[in-house]
Amino acid sequence: MACVGLKHCKVALGFAVIFDLFGFTALFMGLFAPLKMKERDFGDLFVYTGAVLVLISLGGWVMWYSGNLEGRPMPKQKDLSGIGNAVDRLARNLSRKIYRPTLRVHKGP
């Protein structure tokens, strides 16, 4: 059986899953395992590292999800090239009129 739901962006999915596994492992180790060496507690380090890894994996999940989005097929449109060019010219002229810098002469005090 092929992975039908995993069409695109398998690298981003792998990235997200691996970072989730490492992140949750580090997070739970920091919470539940006694991590003391020479009277120093490293539990907080593992908790914060796990949280950062899970946060980074969120980027992988977003990339995977956005890579799997498929839009609707575009319907065939009528040829409106004449109207499109006129609208483009109108927008360009309006933009130039709004943006045109005005010369201001600084008069002394």
N, C-alpha and C positions, 0 to 999 in steps of 0.2 A: 504494500500500500504506500503510495507516494504521499509526501507531505503537501497536501493541496492548500492548506491555509498558510503555508510558509513560502509563498511564491517568490518574493523579492527580498533583498537585503538580509540574506542569511548571516552575513558577517556582523551586521549591527545586532542581530538577534543573539548570536554567539557572544559578542562583546557584553551585551546587557546581562545575559544569563550568568556568564563567568564572574562578572563584577558583583552581581547579586549574591552568588554563592560565597565568594570570598568576603564580601561585606557583611553578610549575615553571620558567617562563621566567626569573623573577628568580633562582631558586635556581641554575639552570645557568649563567646569566650571571655570577653571583657566583663560581661555581666555575671556569669555564673562560675567561672573557673578561678581558683585562687592563684593569682599571678604575682607572687612576691619573690623578689630576688634581692638578697642582701638588705632585707628590711625596707625595700622600695616596692611600692605597688604599681604595677603596669596595667592594671585593669582599665583605668581611664584612657590610656593610650589606645588600647584595643577598641574601646567603645567609640571614641572619636574617629579612629581610622575606619572602623566598620561603617559608621554613619557617612563618612565622606565617600567611601567606595559605593555605597548604595545610592548616594546622590549622583555620583558620576554615571552609574548604570542607568539612571533616569534619562540621561542624554542618549544612550543606546536605544532605550525603549522608544523615545520620541523619534529617533531616526528610523527605526524599524517600522513604526506605525505610519509615519509620513511617507515612507518609501512604498508601503503597501496600499496607499490610497489610490483608487482609480476613479477618474472623473467620468462623467457621462459623455458619450460621443457627441461631438458638435453637430448640430443640424446644418444642413446645407442652407447657406444664406444667399439672398439675391445679390446681384452685382450692384453695389451702391458706391462705386468708386468716385463718381462725380460729387455726390453729397459728402462723402468722406473727405475728399480733398478740400472742399469748401469749408467744412468744419475745421479741418487742420489749419487752413489759412486764417480763418477767423480767430481761432485760439492763439495762433502765433502772433497776429497783429495786436490782439488785446493784451497779450503778455508783454509785448514790447512797449506798448503805451503805458502800462502800469509800472514796468521796471525802469523806464527811461529816467536816468538820473538828471536832476535839475541842477544847473550850475548856480551856486550861491556865492555871491560876492561878499567877502567879509569886510565890513566897514570898520574903520578904527574907532576907538572910544570917544 
